[in-house]
Amino acid sequence: MLERIEGRMASLTPAERRVAQLALTQPNLFAEAPIAQLATLANVSQPTVVRFCRSLDCKGLSDFKLRLARSLVVGLPYVHCTVSADDTPPDIAGKVFDNLLSGLYRARNALPPHAVAAAVDVLTDAQRIEFWGLGNSGITAQDAQHKFFRFGVPCVAYADPHVIGMSAALLAPGAVVVAISNSGRTIDLLESVGSARASGARIIGITRPASPLACLCDVLLPADTQEDPDVYSPMIARIVHLALIDVFAVSYAVRGGPTFVERLKRAKRTLAARRLQSHS
């Protein structure tokens, strides 16, 4: 709910913004105080408080308070964690971790249970899996391929737009593409995903909901993080994407049963001889 308020600030009237600011800075008080006290603290009329609540798609103040209280219980409290030039290294460490933890909580709560099951269904039927990601997302694609090849599944990871474009044109029905993008607006990736769909491949997307990429996916694992990729490297998005890869990789392995477990054991045994033995 607090994220929704942040997202709607620009569309609110000045009076409603004062109510919004009160909710953001003192959410626990807002969830408990009567309307008269809220109006006084925000220096607005009581009808303005109600209008603010309705602008957030709530039926009224009671409905808003209920949703606000739930959001405070299921996730971390909202903390403005923008790093400033005056921050010490310990301050920066705390803000970075707070942002990452909040991002992971949001992703967990926003993940539809049926989406994971649907992704595993699609992957289980795949004759070939390709993981696509450009820029920062290319690293995530490589991580996904590193996990899945140990299951004995034919899979590759591509991070070059030209290679992705050529691969899209050559895919056959039975192939699955896992397209990874923070913005969901990268033109090269969108064109290749469209080409892959035309070739008969199925698409699993890890990206922002309602983005152009999300609209092209057969299955969407939503990752809507609160950071500006046009200004900052998407650190939170990268961690969320990696976590989502882990979710359906583990689910896929469990679905595979004893066969996959044995494959993983064989892969582990090949590494054992390459490690120094612990004497502790």
N, C-alpha and C positions, 0 to 999 in steps of 0.2 A: 504493500500500500504506500509506503514512504517513497518507493521508486516511482510509483504512478504519480504521486503529488509532484515530485521533481520534474517529471516529464510533461505535466500539464501547466506548469508555472507560467509559461509564456502566453497561454490562452486565458488566464484568469484576469479579472478586473483588479485594480489596485487594492480595493478593500478585501477581495477574496484572497489576494496574495498575502495579506497580513494574517489571515486565518491559516493559510497554508504554512507560513513561516512558523506560526505557533505550533502547528502539528509536527513540523519537522524538528524543531528544537526541543519541544517538550511533549513527546508522543504519549508517555505514560500519564501525564497530567490530562492531556486532551482526551484520553480514553475514559477518564473517570469524572472529570469536572462537569457540572451542569451547564446548560447552554448560556445562562446569564453570565456565569463566570468567564466562559470562553469569549463571549462577545466583549466583555469588559477588558480582558487581557489583550485582545486583538484590536481593540478600539474600533469596533464595528457594531452594527445592529444584529439582533438575533436572527432576523430573516437572512442576513448575509451569510451567517454560519451555515444555515440550512442550504442556501444556494451553492455554497462551496462544496458541501457534501454531495449534492445532486450532480454537480459538475464532474464528479469522479464516479459517476454511474451508480451511486448509492441511492436508496429510497429516501433517506433522510439522515438525521444525526445519529439515531440509534443504530441504523444499519452501518453507517460509517465507523462508529465506535467499535462495533463488533468485528468488522473486518480489520480495523487497525489493531485491536487487541490480539487477534489471531496471528497477524503478521509479526507482531512483536514476540509472540511465543515460539513460532516455528522457525524463525531465523535469528541471526545476530542483530542486535540493535544497530540502527543506521548510524554510521559515524562518517563525518566528512574527513577523508584521509588524503587530501591533496598535499603532496610534499612541497614544502617551501624552502627557500634559500637559507633560512635560519635553522632548519632542522639539524639535529645532531645525528650521527650514524645510528644510535639506538632508537631515536624518534623515527627515522626512515624505516628501520627494520620493522618496528611495530606497525607502521602504516601499510607497508607492503604486505605483511602477513594478514593484517585485518582485511585489506582489500581482497586478497586471495581467498580467505576463509569465507567472506561474505559472498564472493562470486560463486564459490562451490556450493554454498547453501542455497543460493538462488537457483542455480542450475539443477540441483537435486529436487527442489520443490517444484520446478517448472517442467520436469521430465515426465511426459505421459507414460504410464506403465505399458500401455499397449504399443507404444512406439518401439520400445526395446524388443518386445516379442516379435513385432513385425519385421524389424531389422534382422533378427536372428533367423526368422523364416526365409527371408530373401537370401541371406548369406548361405544358409544350409542348402538351398537349391542351386547355388552358383556353380558354374563350371570354371569360372575364372573371376578373380576379384582384382580390381585396380583401385588404388588409392591415389587421389589427385589433390594437390594443394600447391598454390603459388606463393612465393615469398615465405613469410613466416609459417604459413600452413603447410609448406612443403616438408618442413621438419616433422610435423605431426603425421603427415602421410608416411614418412619413412619409419616412424615409430610404429604405426599401425601395421605396416608390411612386416616389420621385424617380429611382431607378435604372431601374425597369422601364418607366416611361412612355416613356423614350427608345428602347426597343426597338420602339415602335409597338404595344404591347399595351394593350388597355383595362384600366385598373387605377385603384383609388382607395385611399386610406388613411383609416380612421376611428378616432377616439380617444374619441368620446362614447358612453357606454353606451346611450343612447336611440337614437341614430342606428344603432349597430351592431345593436341589437335589431330595429329596423324593416327594416334591410337584410337581416338573416338571414331574415326572414319572406318577403321578396320574391325571394330568390335562386332561380335555375332550375338544373336539371341542366346541367352544362358549366361552372359557376362553380367557382372554387377560392378558399378562404379560407386565408390564412397568419395563424395566431393566435399572437401573441407574448406571453409572460408569464413573469416570473421565478419566481413561486411556483407557477403552474399551479392556483391555488385561488380565483381571483376569481369570485364567484358570477355577476355580470352577464355576464362573458365565457363562462363555462361554459354558461349557459343559452342564449346566442346561438349558440354553436358547436353545441349540440344541435339548435337550431332549424334552423341551416344544413344540418346533416346530414339532417334530416327533409325539407328542401326538395330534396335531391339533390346538394348541393355536396360537394366533396371537401375534406378538411382537412389542411393541413400545419402542424405545431406546432413552435414553437421554445420549449422550456420544460424543466422538470426531468423526468427519466424517472420513471415510476411515480406521477406526480402525476395528479390527476383530469383535467386537460386532456390529458395525454399519452395517457390511456386512450381519448379521443374522436378521436384523430388517425388518419388513413390513413397518414401518413408523419410520423415524429418525428425532428427534429434535436435531439439532447439537449444541454442546457446546464445542467450541475449545478455551480454555483459555491459556494465556501465563504464565504458571508457571510450575515448575518441581515437580511433585508429588513424585518423588523418593528422593527428598531432603527436601521439605517443605510440611506441611499439606496443602491440596488444598483448601484454603480459598475462592479464587475467584470462583473456580468451584462450590463450595457448594452454594454460593449465586446465581450463574447463574442457577444451577439446580433447586433451590427453585423457582426462577422467572419463569422458563419454566413450572414447575408444576402448578404455579398460572395461567399461560396463558391458559393451556388447561383445568384447573379446572373451571375457570370463563367461558370459551367458552362452556364447557360442561353444566354448569348450565344455561346459556342463551339458549342453544339448548333445555334444558328440559322444559323451559317455566314456566307457573304458578304453575304446580305441584311441581317442584323443589323449587320454591320460598316459597311455603307453608310449605314444609318440613323443610327448613332452618329456617323459622319463629317459627315452633314448637320446633326445637332444641334450639333456642335462648330463648324461653319462659321458658324452663326447667332450664336454667341457671340464669334467672333473680332473682329467689327467693334465690339463693345461694350467692348473692352479697350484700354488704352493700350499702344502698342507699346514693347517693350524696346529701348533703344539701347545695351545692353552688348555 
